[in-house]
Each structure stands twice: as structure tokens, then as C-alpha cells.
Amino acid sequence: MRALILIIRLIIFFFLLGFAAMNSDPVSLRFFFDTQWQAPLVIILLGFFAAGTALGALSLLGTLFQLRRELSRTRRELARERERQAVLKPAASDAAVQPPPAGEAVAQ
């Protein structure tokens, strides 16, 4: 299985390496106020891909923090319920099983 994953990764790497080699022509990226940035096309594509990935990860942070708060709240509730069960269980077992008074016969 590891060999298959390694082969797939190598195929993807060589595919992307070929893509980068074929798209190394310089391009100009024009901004406002007559400013421009000139770089190889593959660098610009990589930059926009990285920026999109970062923005996507940032958009998930709110959901991640909300789920962590909910998980910690649920864990606290579970701990409280386990403590409550631990307190109730000995009391219930003591009431249910009482030895007969000494000297009396046990009815069968």
C-alpha cells in the first residue's frame, strides 16, 4: 500500500514539474496606479493557489472553534453525569441489598 501511495505521489510530482517547466514564460500582473509585477506564470499561479488555500483555511477557523467549545462543554457534562452516577450508585446498591438482622432466619 505504501508503494502504491509513493508511486501516485511521484506521478503527481512529475506532472506538476512538467506543468511548471512548460509555463515558465514571464507574465505581467498589473495592479492599480500603473504598478506591475513581472514573474514566471507558474510562480503567479502558485501564489494565487497558496492565497486561496490560506483563505479557505481561515474561513474554517470559526467552525473549528465552535466545535471545540461544544466538545469541551459536552465533556464537562459527561464528567458531571459520571460523578452523579458514582454518587447515586453506592446509595442505590446499599438500599437494595441489606443483610438480614442477626439471629433471624432467611425466608425462602
Backbone torsions as a table, in degrees:
resi	resn	phi	psi	omega
1	MET	NA	-41.2	178.9
2	ARG	-64.2	-37.8	179.3
3	ALA	-64.0	-39.7	178.7
4	LEU	-64.1	-42.8	178.7
5	ILE	-64.4	-41.0	177.8
6	LEU	-62.4	-42.4	179.0
7	ILE	-63.8	-42.9	178.9
8	ILE	-63.3	-42.0	178.8
9	ARG	-64.0	-40.8	178.6
10	LEU	-64.9	-39.8	177.4
11	ILE	-61.8	-45.4	179.2
12	ILE	-64.0	-42.2	179.1
13	PHE	-60.2	-48.4	-178.7
14	PHE	-67.8	-33.1	174.9
15	PHE	-62.5	-46.6	180.0
16	LEU	-69.5	-33.7	176.8
17	LEU	-64.8	-42.9	176.3
18	GLY	-63.8	-40.0	176.9
19	PHE	-60.7	-43.5	-179.8
20	ALA	-66.4	-39.7	-179.3
21	ALA	-67.2	-35.4	-179.1
22	MET	-78.9	-17.6	-177.5
23	ASN	-117.1	47.5	-179.7
24	SER	-98.5	9.9	179.0
25	ASP	-67.4	141.6	178.5
26	PRO	-72.6	138.4	176.3
27	VAL	-129.4	157.0	179.1
28	SER	-107.6	130.2	175.4
29	LEU	-106.7	114.0	-174.6
30	ARG	-95.9	131.0	177.9
31	PHE	-107.3	-173.4	176.8
32	PHE	-72.1	163.3	177.5
33	PHE	59.0	38.6	176.3
34	ASP	56.0	32.8	173.7
35	THR	-99.8	147.3	179.0
36	GLN	-145.3	157.9	179.0
37	TRP	-128.7	126.7	-178.9
38	GLN	-111.8	126.0	-178.3
39	ALA	-156.6	164.2	175.8
40	PRO	-62.5	146.6	-177.2
41	LEU	-56.8	-39.8	-177.5
42	VAL	-65.3	-33.4	178.0
43	ILE	-68.3	-41.9	178.6
44	ILE	-65.0	-43.1	177.3
45	LEU	-62.1	-42.7	178.4
46	LEU	-62.6	-40.6	178.6
47	GLY	-62.9	-44.4	179.4
48	PHE	-69.3	-35.0	176.0
49	PHE	-63.8	-44.5	179.6
50	ALA	-64.7	-41.0	178.8
51	ALA	-64.4	-41.0	178.0
52	GLY	-65.4	-39.7	177.5
53	THR	-63.6	-43.3	179.5
54	ALA	-64.4	-42.1	178.5
55	LEU	-65.8	-37.6	176.7
56	GLY	-64.3	-41.6	178.0
57	ALA	-66.1	-40.2	178.0
58	LEU	-63.8	-34.3	-179.5
59	SER	-69.0	-21.5	179.5
60	LEU	-88.3	-10.1	-176.4
61	LEU	-62.4	-39.4	179.3
62	GLY	-59.7	-46.4	179.1
63	THR	-64.7	-40.4	179.9
64	LEU	-61.7	-47.1	179.6
65	PHE	-65.8	-37.7	177.9
66	GLN	-63.0	-44.3	179.4
67	LEU	-66.3	-35.9	176.9
68	ARG	-65.7	-41.5	177.2
69	ARG	-62.1	-43.6	179.8
70	GLU	-64.1	-39.8	178.5
71	LEU	-64.9	-43.2	179.3
72	SER	-67.3	-36.7	177.2
73	ARG	-64.8	-41.9	179.0
74	THR	-66.2	-38.8	177.3
75	ARG	-64.5	-39.8	177.0
76	ARG	-63.2	-43.2	178.6
77	GLU	-63.0	-40.0	178.3
78	LEU	-64.3	-42.3	178.4
79	ALA	-63.5	-41.7	177.4
80	ARG	-62.6	-41.9	-179.6
81	GLU	-66.6	-38.5	177.6
82	ARG	-65.6	-39.5	176.3
83	GLU	-63.6	-42.3	179.8
84	ARG	-63.8	-41.6	178.6
85	GLN	-65.9	-36.6	179.4
86	ALA	-66.5	-34.7	178.6
87	VAL	-74.1	-40.8	-177.3
88	LEU	-74.9	-32.2	-174.8
89	LYS	-64.0	-49.1	178.1
90	PRO	-63.3	-37.1	179.5
91	ALA	-65.7	-40.2	179.6
92	ALA	-70.1	-37.5	-179.3
93	SER	-72.9	-31.3	177.0
94	ASP	-68.1	-38.3	-179.0
95	ALA	-72.7	-33.0	-175.5
96	ALA	-77.6	-35.1	-176.2
97	VAL	-117.8	100.8	176.4
98	GLN	-118.3	132.3	178.9
99	PRO	-68.0	150.4	178.3
100	PRO	-68.0	153.3	178.7
101	PRO	-60.9	150.2	-176.7
102	ALA	-65.3	137.3	177.2
103	GLY	89.1	-8.1	-180.0
104	GLU	-99.6	146.6	177.5
105	ALA	-80.1	147.3	179.4
106	VAL	-86.7	125.7	179.5
107	ALA	-73.9	137.3	-179.8
108	GLN	-121.5	NA	NA
